[in-house]
Amino acid sequence: MKYKIFTAAFLLLCVIPSAGMLFLPPTQAAANERLSQAPQLKNEDGSWNTNVLDEATDYIADHFALRQEMVTANAALQTGLLATSPAEDVIYGSDGWLYYAETLDDYQNRATLTDDEARQVAQTVADMQAFCEARGARFLFTIAPNKNSLYPENMPARYLQSDSPGNYEKILPLLEEYGVHYADLFTFFREQDEILYLKTDSHWTNRGAALAHDFLMQSLGLPYTAFADALYTTADTNRGDLYEMLSPKGTAREAQQAYQTTFSYVKEPRTAEDILIQTTNLNAPNGRLLLCRDSFGNALHPFLAEDFREATITRQMPYPLSSVQAGDTVIVEIVERNLPNLLKYPPDLGNQTQADSVE
């Protein structure tokens, strides 16, 4: 009898995740996670989809009931007992530090760009600068460092680093060769005594973004609000993107800073990830800003918006430089790991077109 009860319980546990899909709300993606789409019997051209069974398997694997609860429980076991991450996109470091796995090539100095491609990236940035300056605008290019480029001490020792130049090391001297107006955030952050990136997130803290703002405005030679000296409050409000990928149902929060600002949004964004955000500040000392950015601009853009009467903050790639006018300021911010995107999505400086944004 006990074997029948055990068998029935086992079968019930196996059925719950699949059957629960009929009754529980759909599983939502966590942080940067991308879930499989529902399979379709037919393709857009009307033909039968021969991959429908494979797609159905992937869909069920991503959407079965209680998936996030199980993923969170598994992460707690593996990080607690084995000090390793079960999430392929998350590296579990020491002292609670999490790192984004997509930064490994940069961390280990494995260049994914050839010498010719690195030169092409630098030439692309130089062309963007020439285009903006020809229209009478200021131009500044900056690269946000990967977290493990600044704070490698908590990376697992198994990830060895080579002495070869990575993408950033290849591109940096070429930017100087081409005369690009470049704000070196790597050197700036390394000179700071504070830890300015989040332990459970892939991005800088609000304090880091505030100091980056000051440095960028100094590099432009424009008047600005000195947020380095501004008052701020700190509270445990940040849910790290890496932590969310590892533990989608986890409840831990990390300390984050909050600053007072006076700018207004033209239209309140749904999230800081919106492709297009526009702001106004009639009391600001500078004119118009075009900030071409990635996810590091989520925390950076409120500080920059404080110093410009009009600001357009965009995640669009290729960059929409055709809107640049005389007197504008153009800042292009890209994170170190995304440098190859400048090769993949070069701006059409003759006929700028709309395109999707990238992370």
C-alpha positions as a Markdown table, in Angstrom:
| # | Residue | x | y | z |
|---|---|---|---|---|
| 1 | Met | 0.0 | 0.0 | 0.0 |
| 2 | Lys | 2.8 | 2.4 | 0.9 |
| 3 | Tyr | 4.3 | 1.9 | -2.5 |
| 4 | Lys | 1.1 | 2.9 | -4.2 |
| 5 | Ile | 0.9 | 6.0 | -2.1 |
| 6 | Phe | 4.5 | 6.9 | -2.9 |
| 7 | Thr | 3.9 | 6.3 | -6.6 |
| 8 | Ala | 0.7 | 8.4 | -6.6 |
| 9 | Ala | 2.5 | 11.2 | -4.8 |
| 10 | Phe | 5.4 | 11.1 | -7.3 |
| 11 | Leu | 3.1 | 11.2 | -10.3 |
| 12 | Leu | 1.1 | 14.1 | -8.7 |
| 13 | Leu | 4.3 | 16.1 | -8.3 |
| 14 | Cys | 5.2 | 15.4 | -11.9 |
| 15 | Val | 1.8 | 16.5 | -13.1 |
| 16 | Ile | 1.5 | 19.7 | -11.1 |
| 17 | Pro | 4.0 | 21.8 | -13.1 |
| 18 | Ser | 2.3 | 21.0 | -16.4 |
| 19 | Ala | -1.3 | 20.9 | -15.2 |
| 20 | Gly | -0.8 | 24.1 | -13.2 |
| 21 | Met | -0.2 | 26.0 | -16.5 |
| 22 | Leu | -4.0 | 25.7 | -17.0 |
| 23 | Phe | -4.9 | 27.5 | -13.8 |
| 24 | Leu | -2.0 | 29.7 | -12.7 |
| 25 | Pro | -1.0 | 33.0 | -14.2 |
| 26 | Pro | 1.6 | 32.8 | -17.1 |
| 27 | Thr | 5.2 | 32.8 | -16.0 |
| 28 | Gln | 6.9 | 36.2 | -16.4 |
| 29 | Ala | 10.5 | 36.7 | -17.5 |
| 30 | Ala | 13.0 | 37.6 | -14.7 |
| 31 | Ala | 15.4 | 40.5 | -15.3 |
| 32 | Asn | 17.1 | 40.0 | -18.7 |
| 33 | Glu | 15.7 | 36.5 | -19.1 |
| 34 | Arg | 14.1 | 35.7 | -22.5 |
| 35 | Leu | 11.3 | 33.1 | -22.4 |
| 36 | Ser | 10.3 | 31.0 | -25.4 |
| 37 | Gln | 7.2 | 32.1 | -27.3 |
| 38 | Ala | 4.1 | 30.0 | -27.7 |
| 39 | Pro | 4.4 | 27.6 | -30.6 |
| 40 | Gln | 2.4 | 28.2 | -33.7 |
| 41 | Leu | 1.0 | 25.4 | -36.0 |
| 42 | Lys | 1.7 | 27.5 | -39.1 |
| 43 | Asn | 4.4 | 29.9 | -40.2 |
| 44 | Glu | 3.7 | 33.5 | -41.3 |
| 45 | Asp | 3.6 | 32.3 | -45.0 |
| 46 | Gly | 0.9 | 29.8 | -44.2 |
| 47 | Ser | 3.1 | 26.7 | -44.3 |
| 48 | Trp | 3.0 | 24.1 | -41.6 |
| 49 | Asn | 5.5 | 24.7 | -38.8 |
| 50 | Thr | 7.7 | 21.5 | -38.8 |
| 51 | Asn | 9.4 | 22.6 | -35.6 |
| 52 | Val | 6.2 | 22.9 | -33.6 |
| 53 | Leu | 7.0 | 20.0 | -31.2 |
| 54 | Asp | 10.5 | 21.3 | -30.4 |
| 55 | Glu | 9.0 | 24.8 | -29.8 |
| 56 | Ala | 6.3 | 23.3 | -27.6 |
| 57 | Thr | 9.0 | 21.6 | -25.5 |
| 58 | Asp | 10.9 | 24.8 | -25.1 |
| 59 | Tyr | 7.7 | 26.7 | -24.2 |
| 60 | Ile | 6.7 | 24.3 | -21.5 |
| 61 | Ala | 10.2 | 24.2 | -20.1 |
| 62 | Asp | 10.1 | 28.0 | -19.7 |
| 63 | His | 6.5 | 28.4 | -18.6 |
| 64 | Phe | 5.6 | 25.4 | -16.4 |
| 65 | Ala | 3.7 | 26.2 | -13.2 |
| 66 | Leu | 5.8 | 27.2 | -10.1 |
| 67 | Arg | 8.9 | 27.4 | -12.3 |
| 68 | Gln | 10.2 | 30.6 | -10.7 |
| 69 | Glu | 9.7 | 29.2 | -7.2 |
| 70 | Met | 11.6 | 26.0 | -8.1 |
| 71 | Val | 14.4 | 28.0 | -9.8 |
| 72 | Thr | 14.7 | 30.2 | -6.6 |
| 73 | Ala | 14.8 | 27.1 | -4.4 |
| 74 | Asn | 17.4 | 25.5 | -6.6 |
| 75 | Ala | 19.5 | 28.6 | -6.5 |
| 76 | Ala | 19.4 | 28.8 | -2.8 |
| 77 | Leu | 20.6 | 25.2 | -2.5 |
| 78 | Gln | 23.4 | 25.5 | -5.0 |
| 79 | Thr | 24.7 | 28.9 | -3.9 |
| 80 | Gly | 24.5 | 27.9 | -0.2 |
| 81 | Leu | 25.9 | 24.4 | -0.5 |
| 82 | Leu | 28.2 | 24.5 | -3.5 |
| 83 | Ala | 28.9 | 28.3 | -3.8 |
| 84 | Thr | 28.1 | 28.1 | -7.5 |
| 85 | Ser | 25.4 | 29.6 | -9.7 |
| 86 | Pro | 22.8 | 27.4 | -11.5 |
| 87 | Ala | 21.9 | 30.3 | -13.9 |
| 88 | Glu | 24.1 | 30.2 | -17.0 |
| 89 | Asp | 24.1 | 34.0 | -17.2 |
| 90 | Val | 25.1 | 34.6 | -13.6 |
| 91 | Ile | 28.6 | 34.1 | -12.1 |
| 92 | Tyr | 28.5 | 33.5 | -8.3 |
| 93 | Gly | 31.5 | 35.2 | -6.7 |
| 94 | Ser | 32.7 | 35.6 | -3.2 |
| 95 | Asp | 31.2 | 37.7 | -0.4 |
| 96 | Gly | 27.8 | 37.8 | -2.2 |
| 97 | Trp | 29.0 | 39.4 | -5.4 |
| 98 | Leu | 27.3 | 38.4 | -8.6 |
| 99 | Tyr | 28.7 | 39.0 | -12.1 |
| 100 | Tyr | 27.2 | 38.9 | -15.6 |
| 101 | Ala | 28.5 | 35.9 | -17.6 |
| 102 | Glu | 28.5 | 37.9 | -20.8 |
| 103 | Thr | 31.4 | 39.9 | -19.5 |
| 104 | Leu | 33.7 | 36.9 | -19.3 |
| 105 | Asp | 35.4 | 37.5 | -22.7 |
| 106 | Asp | 36.3 | 41.0 | -21.6 |
| 107 | Tyr | 37.4 | 39.9 | -18.1 |
| 108 | Gln | 39.6 | 37.1 | -19.5 |
| 109 | Asn | 41.0 | 39.4 | -22.2 |
| 110 | Arg | 39.6 | 37.3 | -25.0 |
| 111 | Ala | 39.1 | 39.8 | -27.8 |
| 112 | Thr | 36.0 | 39.1 | -29.9 |
| 113 | Leu | 37.0 | 41.8 | -32.3 |
| 114 | Thr | 39.9 | 41.5 | -34.8 |
| 115 | Asp | 42.4 | 44.3 | -35.1 |
| 116 | Asp | 40.6 | 45.5 | -38.3 |
| 117 | Glu | 37.2 | 45.3 | -36.6 |
| 118 | Ala | 38.5 | 47.3 | -33.6 |
| 119 | Arg | 39.7 | 49.9 | -36.0 |
| 120 | Gln | 36.4 | 49.9 | -37.7 |
| 121 | Val | 34.6 | 50.5 | -34.4 |
| 122 | Ala | 36.9 | 53.5 | -33.6 |
| 123 | Gln | 36.4 | 54.8 | -37.1 |
| 124 | Thr | 32.6 | 54.6 | -36.6 |
| 125 | Val | 32.8 | 56.6 | -33.5 |
| 126 | Ala | 35.0 | 59.2 | -35.2 |
| 127 | Asp | 32.5 | 59.4 | -38.0 |
| 128 | Met | 29.7 | 60.0 | -35.6 |
| 129 | Gln | 31.7 | 62.8 | -34.0 |
| 130 | Ala | 32.5 | 64.4 | -37.3 |
| 131 | Phe | 28.8 | 64.2 | -38.3 |
| 132 | Cys | 27.6 | 65.9 | -35.1 |
| 133 | Glu | 30.3 | 68.6 | -35.1 |
| 134 | Ala | 29.6 | 69.4 | -38.8 |
| 135 | Arg | 26.1 | 70.3 | -37.5 |
| 136 | Gly | 27.4 | 72.5 | -34.8 |
| 137 | Ala | 26.9 | 70.1 | -31.9 |
| 138 | Arg | 29.3 | 69.0 | -29.1 |
| 139 | Phe | 30.1 | 65.3 | -29.0 |
| 140 | Leu | 31.3 | 63.0 | -26.2 |
| 141 | Phe | 31.9 | 59.3 | -26.3 |
| 142 | Thr | 32.2 | 57.2 | -23.1 |
| 143 | Ile | 32.4 | 53.5 | -22.2 |
| 144 | Ala | 30.8 | 52.2 | -19.0 |
| 145 | Pro | 33.2 | 49.5 | -17.5 |
| 146 | Asn | 31.9 | 46.0 | -16.9 |
| 147 | Lys | 31.7 | 45.4 | -13.1 |
| 148 | Asn | 34.5 | 42.8 | -13.1 |
| 149 | Ser | 36.8 | 45.2 | -14.9 |
| 150 | Leu | 36.7 | 47.5 | -11.9 |
| 151 | Tyr | 36.0 | 45.0 | -9.1 |
| 152 | Pro | 37.6 | 41.7 | -10.0 |
| 153 | Glu | 38.6 | 40.6 | -6.5 |
| 154 | Asn | 35.4 | 38.7 | -5.9 |
| 155 | Met | 35.5 | 36.8 | -9.3 |
| 156 | Pro | 36.0 | 33.0 | -8.9 |
| 157 | Ala | 39.6 | 32.1 | -9.2 |
| 158 | Arg | 38.9 | 29.5 | -11.9 |
| 159 | Tyr | 38.4 | 32.3 | -14.5 |
| 160 | Leu | 42.0 | 33.0 | -15.5 |
| 161 | Gln | 43.1 | 36.2 | -17.3 |
| 162 | Ser | 45.5 | 36.4 | -20.2 |
| 163 | Asp | 47.9 | 39.1 | -21.0 |
| 164 | Ser | 46.4 | 39.7 | -24.5 |
| 165 | Pro | 44.5 | 42.9 | -25.2 |
| 166 | Gly | 40.7 | 42.6 | -25.0 |
| 167 | Asn | 38.2 | 44.6 | -27.1 |
| 168 | Tyr | 38.5 | 47.7 | -24.9 |
| 169 | Glu | 42.3 | 47.6 | -24.9 |
| 170 | Lys | 42.3 | 47.3 | -28.6 |
| 171 | Ile | 39.9 | 50.2 | -29.2 |
| 172 | Leu | 41.2 | 52.7 | -26.6 |
| 173 | Pro | 44.4 | 53.8 | -28.4 |
| 174 | Leu | 42.5 | 54.0 | -31.7 |
| 175 | Leu | 40.0 | 56.4 | -30.2 |
| 176 | Glu | 43.0 | 58.7 | -29.4 |
| 177 | Glu | 44.5 | 58.1 | -32.8 |
| 178 | Tyr | 41.2 | 59.3 | -34.5 |
| 179 | Gly | 40.9 | 62.3 | -32.1 |
| 180 | Val | 37.6 | 61.1 | -30.5 |
| 181 | His | 36.4 | 63.2 | -27.6 |
| 182 | Tyr | 36.5 | 60.3 | -25.1 |
| 183 | Ala | 35.6 | 60.4 | -21.3 |
| 184 | Asp | 37.7 | 57.7 | -19.6 |
| 185 | Leu | 35.4 | 56.3 | -17.0 |
| 186 | Phe | 37.7 | 53.3 | -16.3 |
| 187 | Thr | 40.4 | 55.6 | -15.0 |
| 188 | Phe | 37.9 | 57.8 | -13.2 |
| 189 | Phe | 36.2 | 55.0 | -11.3 |
| 190 | Arg | 39.5 | 53.3 | -10.4 |
| 191 | Glu | 40.6 | 56.6 | -8.7 |
| 192 | Gln | 37.5 | 56.6 | -6.4 |
| 193 | Asp | 37.7 | 55.2 | -2.9 |
| 194 | Glu | 34.0 | 54.2 | -2.9 |
| 195 | Ile | 32.5 | 51.0 | -4.3 |
| 196 | Leu | 30.3 | 52.4 | -7.0 |
| 197 | Tyr | 28.7 | 49.2 | -8.5 |
| 198 | Leu | 26.0 | 47.0 | -7.0 |
| 199 | Lys | 27.0 | 43.6 | -5.6 |
| 200 | Thr | 23.9 | 41.8 | -7.0 |
| 201 | Asp | 23.4 | 43.9 | -10.1 |
| 202 | Ser | 25.4 | 44.3 | -13.3 |
| 203 | His | 25.3 | 48.1 | -13.1 |
| 204 | Trp | 26.7 | 51.0 | -11.2 |
| 205 | Thr | 24.9 | 52.4 | -8.1 |
| 206 | Asn | 23.0 | 55.7 | -8.3 |
| 207 | Arg | 26.0 | 57.2 | -6.5 |
| 208 | Gly | 28.3 | 55.8 | -9.3 |
| 209 | Ala | 25.9 | 57.3 | -11.9 |
| 210 | Ala | 26.0 | 60.7 | -10.1 |
| 211 | Leu | 29.8 | 60.8 | -10.1 |
| 212 | Ala | 29.9 | 59.7 | -13.7 |
| 213 | His | 27.5 | 62.5 | -14.6 |
| 214 | Asp | 29.9 | 65.0 | -12.9 |
| 215 | Phe | 32.8 | 63.6 | -14.8 |
| 216 | Leu | 31.0 | 63.7 | -18.2 |
| 217 | Met | 29.9 | 67.3 | -17.7 |
| 218 | Gln | 33.4 | 68.3 | -16.7 |
| 219 | Ser | 34.7 | 66.6 | -19.9 |
| 220 | Leu | 32.3 | 68.6 | -21.9 |
| 221 | Gly | 33.3 | 71.9 | -20.2 |
| 222 | Leu | 29.6 | 72.7 | -19.5 |
| 223 | Pro | 28.0 | 74.1 | -16.3 |
| 224 | Tyr | 26.5 | 71.4 | -14.2 |
| 225 | Thr | 24.9 | 70.4 | -10.9 |
| 226 | Ala | 27.7 | 68.9 | -8.7 |
| 227 | Phe | 26.0 | 65.7 | -7.5 |
| 228 | Ala | 29.3 | 64.6 | -5.9 |
| 229 | Asp | 28.5 | 67.1 | -3.1 |
| 230 | Ala | 24.7 | 66.8 | -3.2 |
| 231 | Leu | 22.7 | 65.2 | -0.3 |
| 232 | Tyr | 21.2 | 61.8 | -0.8 |
| 233 | Thr | 19.4 | 59.2 | 1.2 |
| 234 | Thr | 20.1 | 55.4 | 1.3 |
| 235 | Ala | 17.7 | 52.6 | 1.6 |
| 236 | Asp | 17.5 | 48.9 | 0.8 |
| 237 | Thr | 15.4 | 49.3 | -2.4 |
| 238 | Asn | 17.4 | 47.8 | -5.2 |
| 239 | Arg | 16.5 | 44.4 | -6.6 |
| 240 | Gly | 19.6 | 43.4 | -8.5 |
| 241 | Asp | 19.1 | 42.2 | -12.1 |
| 242 | Leu | 21.6 | 39.4 | -11.6 |
| 243 | Tyr | 19.9 | 38.4 | -8.3 |
| 244 | Glu | 16.6 | 38.3 | -10.0 |
| 245 | Met | 17.9 | 36.1 | -12.8 |
| 246 | Leu | 19.3 | 33.7 | -10.1 |
| 247 | Ser | 16.4 | 33.9 | -7.7 |
| 248 | Pro | 13.3 | 35.2 | -9.5 |
| 249 | Lys | 11.1 | 34.8 | -6.3 |
| 250 | Gly | 13.8 | 36.1 | -3.9 |
| 251 | Thr | 13.0 | 39.0 | -1.7 |
| 252 | Ala | 16.5 | 40.4 | -0.9 |
| 253 | Arg | 17.1 | 44.1 | -1.5 |
| 254 | Glu | 20.4 | 46.0 | -1.7 |
| 255 | Ala | 21.2 | 49.5 | -0.5 |
| 256 | Gln | 20.7 | 52.2 | -3.1 |
| 257 | Gln | 21.0 | 56.0 | -3.1 |
| 258 | Ala | 18.3 | 58.5 | -3.9 |
| 259 | Tyr | 18.9 | 62.1 | -5.0 |
| 260 | Gln | 16.6 | 65.0 | -5.4 |
| 261 | Thr | 16.1 | 66.4 | -8.9 |
| 262 | Thr | 13.8 | 69.0 | -10.4 |
| 263 | Phe | 13.5 | 68.0 | -14.1 |
| 264 | Ser | 10.2 | 66.8 | -15.6 |
| 265 | Tyr | 9.4 | 64.0 | -18.0 |
| 266 | Val | 7.5 | 65.1 | -21.2 |
| 267 | Lys | 5.7 | 61.8 | -20.9 |
| 268 | Glu | 6.2 | 59.6 | -17.8 |
| 269 | Pro | 8.1 | 56.5 | -18.9 |
| 270 | Arg | 6.7 | 53.1 | -18.2 |
| 271 | Thr | 10.2 | 52.0 | -17.0 |
| 272 | Ala | 13.7 | 53.3 | -17.2 |
| 273 | Glu | 14.2 | 50.8 | -20.0 |
| 274 | Asp | 12.0 | 52.7 | -22.4 |
| 275 | Ile | 13.5 | 53.1 | -25.9 |
| 276 | Leu | 12.7 | 56.8 | -25.9 |
| 277 | Ile | 12.5 | 59.2 | -22.9 |
| 278 | Gln | 12.2 | 63.0 | -23.1 |
| 279 | Thr | 12.7 | 65.5 | -20.3 |
| 280 | Thr | 12.5 | 69.2 | -19.7 |
| 281 | Asn | 14.0 | 71.5 | -17.1 |
| 282 | Leu | 13.4 | 75.2 | -17.9 |
| 283 | Asn | 15.9 | 76.3 | -15.2 |
| 284 | Ala | 18.8 | 74.2 | -16.6 |
| 285 | Pro | 22.0 | 76.0 | -17.7 |
| 286 | Asn | 22.4 | 74.1 | -21.0 |
| 287 | Gly | 20.3 | 73.7 | -24.2 |
| 288 | Arg | 19.5 | 70.3 | -25.8 |
| 289 | Leu | 20.9 | 66.9 | -25.0 |
| 290 | Leu | 20.8 | 63.7 | -27.1 |
| 291 | Leu | 21.9 | 60.8 | -24.9 |
| 292 | Cys | 22.4 | 57.6 | -26.8 |
| 293 | Arg | 22.7 | 54.9 | -24.1 |
| 294 | Asp | 22.2 | 51.4 | -23.0 |
| 295 | Ser | 21.0 | 50.0 | -19.7 |
| 296 | Phe | 23.7 | 52.0 | -17.8 |
| 297 | Gly | 21.7 | 55.1 | -18.8 |
| 298 | Asn | 18.8 | 54.0 | -16.6 |
| 299 | Ala | 20.6 | 55.5 | -13.6 |
| 300 | Leu | 22.6 | 58.1 | -15.5 |
| 301 | His | 20.0 | 59.9 | -17.4 |
| 302 | Pro | 18.2 | 61.6 | -14.4 |
| 303 | Phe | 21.4 | 63.4 | -13.5 |
| 304 | Leu | 22.1 | 64.6 | -17.0 |
| 305 | Ala | 18.4 | 65.7 | -17.5 |
| 306 | Glu | 18.9 | 68.0 | -14.5 |
| 307 | Asp | 21.4 | 70.1 | -16.5 |
| 308 | Phe | 19.6 | 70.5 | -19.9 |
| 309 | Arg | 16.5 | 72.4 | -20.8 |
| 310 | Glu | 15.6 | 69.6 | -23.2 |
| 311 | Ala | 16.9 | 66.0 | -23.2 |
| 312 | Thr | 16.2 | 63.1 | -25.5 |
| 313 | Ile | 17.3 | 59.8 | -24.0 |
| 314 | Thr | 17.3 | 56.9 | -26.5 |
| 315 | Arg | 18.2 | 53.2 | -26.6 |
| 316 | Gln | 17.7 | 53.1 | -30.3 |
| 317 | Met | 20.4 | 51.5 | -32.4 |
| 318 | Pro | 21.6 | 52.6 | -35.0 |
| 319 | Tyr | 21.8 | 55.9 | -33.1 |
| 320 | Pro | 19.3 | 58.6 | -34.4 |
| 321 | Leu | 21.9 | 61.3 | -35.1 |
| 322 | Ser | 19.9 | 62.8 | -37.9 |
| 323 | Ser | 18.0 | 64.8 | -35.3 |
| 324 | Val | 21.1 | 66.7 | -34.1 |
| 325 | Gln | 21.1 | 70.5 | -34.5 |
| 326 | Ala | 23.5 | 73.3 | -33.9 |
| 327 | Gly | 24.1 | 73.9 | -30.2 |
| 328 | Asp | 23.1 | 70.4 | -29.2 |
| 329 | Thr | 25.2 | 68.2 | -26.9 |
| 330 | Val | 25.5 | 64.5 | -27.9 |
| 331 | Ile | 26.7 | 61.9 | -25.5 |
| 332 | Val | 27.1 | 58.3 | -26.6 |
| 333 | Glu | 27.4 | 55.9 | -23.7 |
| 334 | Ile | 27.9 | 52.2 | -24.3 |
| 335 | Val | 28.9 | 49.5 | -21.8 |
| 336 | Glu | 32.2 | 47.6 | -22.4 |
| 337 | Arg | 30.6 | 44.3 | -23.2 |
| 338 | Asn | 28.5 | 45.9 | -25.9 |
| 339 | Leu | 31.3 | 47.5 | -27.9 |
| 340 | Pro | 30.9 | 45.0 | -30.8 |
| 341 | Asn | 27.4 | 46.4 | -31.3 |
| 342 | Leu | 29.0 | 49.5 | -32.8 |
| 343 | Leu | 30.2 | 47.2 | -35.6 |
| 344 | Lys | 26.8 | 45.4 | -35.8 |
| 345 | Tyr | 24.7 | 48.5 | -35.8 |
| 346 | Pro | 26.7 | 51.3 | -37.4 |
| 347 | Pro | 24.7 | 54.6 | -37.8 |
| 348 | Asp | 23.6 | 55.5 | -41.3 |
| 349 | Leu | 24.9 | 59.1 | -41.2 |
| 350 | Gly | 23.4 | 59.8 | -44.6 |
| 351 | Asn | 19.9 | 58.4 | -44.0 |
| 352 | Gln | 19.2 | 57.6 | -40.4 |
| 353 | Thr | 16.5 | 54.9 | -40.1 |
| 354 | Gln | 14.5 | 53.5 | -37.2 |
| 355 | Ala | 15.7 | 50.2 | -35.6 |
| 356 | Asp | 15.2 | 48.2 | -32.5 |
| 357 | Ser | 17.2 | 48.8 | -29.4 |
| 358 | Val | 19.6 | 46.3 | -27.9 |
| 359 | Glu | 20.6 | 45.6 | -24.3 |
